């Protein structure tokens, strides 16, 4: 099962690279419409933390000789898949508005469909679930614990407040067209 775990971690890394491609495309779209970026200061920490999660999974399983425990590993795999499904549902629902950075276009209304009907930040639910489940596929409990604590601090102290401030400011501003002009 070690090879399967390594392939799951590698697939997660490839998914992250795909997210970056989508994010860059969406950033260009948002900036062309007057998008404003917020919370740049915490973004490098987020990148480091998420990269560290993937690396730590591979290191802990080898260094600590973590076993695959079917009673834990199979449900964890199901949760990893479910978290990816939720993440891509969020991305699909937000369309061009989705980004790994906090970039909002002033004047655009908040999205209230898809998973956003029920949750304010469903993508972060996906991140939390994945951060716990991915390491536990191969019983890497130290990685799951450390990532979960650091991610909770990063989300609660920096990311979600930055996003809330940006959304509040953006929804109060008039919409802009591709040239940055307010509609007549």
Phi, psi and omega per residue, in radians:
X1 nan -0.273 -3.139
X2 -1.042 -0.755 3.128
X3 -1.089 -0.709 3.106
X4 -1.079 -0.758 3.108
X5 -1.062 -0.791 3.121
X6 -1.076 -0.655 3.097
X7 -1.195 -0.648 3.090
X8 -1.129 -0.750 3.110
X9 -1.133 -0.742 3.111
X10 -1.108 -0.715 3.103
X11 -1.117 -0.655 3.091
X12 -1.133 -0.702 3.100
X13 -1.106 -0.737 3.100
X14 -1.127 -0.666 3.097
X15 -1.080 -0.697 3.112
X16 -1.099 -0.697 3.097
X17 -1.122 -0.700 3.074
X18 -1.082 -0.716 3.078
X19 -1.005 -0.729 -3.132
X20 -1.123 -0.636 3.089
X21 -1.140 -0.830 3.118
X22 -1.082 -0.746 -3.131
X23 -1.072 -0.767 3.135
X24 -1.107 -0.731 3.099
X25 -1.087 -0.784 -3.120
X26 -1.209 -0.561 3.082
X27 -1.116 -0.755 3.102
X28 -1.055 -0.742 3.121
X29 -1.059 -0.841 -3.097
X30 -1.143 -0.790 -3.129
X31 -1.120 -0.585 3.105
X32 -1.154 -0.318 -3.141
X33 -1.918 0.370 3.109
X34 1.491 0.311 -3.130
X35 -0.998 2.542 -3.132
X36 -2.110 2.284 3.125
X37 -1.645 2.413 3.087
X38 -2.245 2.801 3.018
X39 1.183 0.502 -3.141
X40 -1.046 -0.543 -3.048
X41 -1.083 -0.574 -3.107
X42 -1.570 -0.203 -3.050
X43 -1.080 -0.768 3.099
X44 -1.040 -0.618 3.099
X45 -1.149 -0.658 3.096
X46 -1.123 -0.771 3.124
X47 -1.069 -0.795 3.136
X48 -1.092 -0.747 -3.123
X49 -1.124 -0.776 -3.121
X50 -1.238 -0.614 3.040
X51 -1.167 -0.750 3.116
X52 -1.041 -0.633 3.098
X53 -1.000 -0.851 -3.090
X54 -1.146 -0.790 3.137
X55 -1.131 -0.788 -3.107
X56 -1.092 -0.619 3.076
X57 -1.014 -0.821 -3.104
X58 -1.218 -0.644 -3.132
X59 -1.252 -0.850 -3.081
X60 -1.079 -0.722 -3.115
X61 -1.071 -0.589 3.141
X62 -1.443 -0.916 -3.037
X63 -1.155 -0.742 -3.096
X64 -1.648 0.048 3.115
X65 0.895 0.921 -3.099
X66 -1.276 2.317 3.136
X67 -1.486 2.817 2.938
X68 -1.537 2.092 3.097
X69 -1.870 1.890 -3.048
X70 -0.917 -0.675 -3.117
X71 -1.128 -0.425 3.113
X72 -1.786 -0.751 -3.029
X73 -1.144 -0.776 -3.107
X74 -1.165 -0.811 3.051
X75 -1.088 -0.606 3.113
X76 -1.123 -0.710 3.084
X77 -1.063 -0.757 3.116
X78 -1.060 -0.692 3.118
X79 -1.207 -0.628 3.083
X80 -1.096 -0.798 3.122
X81 -1.107 -0.762 3.126
X82 -1.100 -0.679 3.135
X83 -1.170 -0.634 3.083
X84 -1.163 -0.697 3.112
X85 -1.095 -0.763 3.114
X86 -1.116 -0.757 3.132
X87 -1.008 -0.822 -3.095
X88 -1.304 -0.410 2.993
X89 -1.159 -0.738 3.081
X90 -1.073 -0.827 -3.129
X91 -1.060 -0.784 3.125
X92 -1.138 -0.675 -3.133
X93 -1.175 -0.763 -3.124
X94 -1.354 -0.392 3.132
X95 1.008 -2.272 -3.109
X96 -1.099 -0.317 -3.112
X97 -1.351 -0.336 -3.090
X98 -1.262 2.466 3.115
X99 -2.780 2.678 3.033
X100 -1.334 -0.320 3.073
X101 -1.751 2.992 3.084
X102 -1.691 1.672 3.124
X103 -2.237 2.096 3.128
X104 -2.174 2.573 3.088
X105 -1.679 2.065 -3.130
X106 -0.983 2.429 3.062
X107 1.560 -0.180 3.126
X108 -1.415 2.395 3.135
X109 -1.240 2.740 3.078
X110 -1.161 2.585 3.093
X111 -1.398 2.293 -3.111
X112 -2.264 0.574 3.104
X113 -2.216 -3.139 -3.091
X114 1.023 -2.516 -3.124
X115 -1.196 -0.258 3.131
X116 -1.297 -0.143 3.017
X117 -1.159 -0.552 -3.023
X118 -1.927 -0.484 -3.056
X119 -2.269 2.496 3.117
X120 -1.268 -0.666 -3.096
X121 -2.326 1.165 -3.076
X122 -1.127 -0.487 3.122
X123 -1.098 -0.582 3.128
X124 -1.265 -0.461 3.007
X125 -1.111 -0.765 3.106
X126 -1.061 -0.741 -3.141
X127 -1.111 -0.780 -3.123
X128 -1.111 -0.833 -3.133
X129 -1.078 -0.807 -3.140
X130 -1.099 -0.706 -3.123
X131 -1.120 -0.481 3.058
X132 -1.493 -0.834 -2.995
X133 -1.261 -0.734 -3.069
X134 -0.983 -0.902 3.117
X135 -1.116 -0.585 -3.085
X136 -1.293 -0.180 3.032
X137 -0.943 -0.682 3.135
X138 -2.113 0.607 3.058
X139 0.941 0.655 3.067
X140 -1.511 1.263 -3.008
X141 -1.211 -0.528 3.118
X142 -1.139 -0.795 3.108
X143 -1.069 -0.773 3.131
X144 -1.046 -0.766 -3.107
X145 -1.186 -0.865 -3.098
X146 -1.121 -0.801 3.125
X147 -1.062 -0.778 -3.092
X148 -1.065 -0.760 -3.141
X149 -1.163 -0.863 -3.123
X150 -1.119 -0.691 3.127
X151 -1.147 -0.700 3.118
X152 -1.067 -0.747 3.111
X153 -1.114 -0.824 -3.112
X154 -1.087 -0.783 3.140
X155 -1.172 -0.862 -3.031
X156 -1.255 -0.624 -3.038
X157 -1.575 -0.553 -3.009
X158 -2.134 -1.038 -2.951
X159 -1.153 -0.987 -3.080
X160 -1.118 -0.756 3.067
X161 -1.053 -0.696 3.111
X162 -1.111 -0.728 -3.138
X163 -1.178 -0.736 3.119
X164 -1.081 -0.766 3.104
X165 -1.094 -0.761 -3.125
X166 -1.133 -0.753 3.133
X167 -1.148 -0.720 3.121
X168 -1.084 -0.770 -3.139
X169 -1.181 -0.709 -3.072
X170 -1.235 -0.639 -3.110
X171 -1.316 -0.282 3.102
X172 -1.526 -0.249 -3.079
X173 -1.626 2.701 3.089
X174 -1.218 2.608 3.114
X175 -1.147 2.698 3.125
X176 -2.141 2.652 3.029
X177 -1.576 -3.048 -3.083
X178 -1.087 -0.379 3.117
X179 -1.550 -0.121 -3.112
X180 1.627 -0.005 -3.124
X181 -1.459 2.507 3.058
X182 -1.277 2.537 3.133
X183 -1.154 2.641 -3.120
X184 -1.336 nan nan
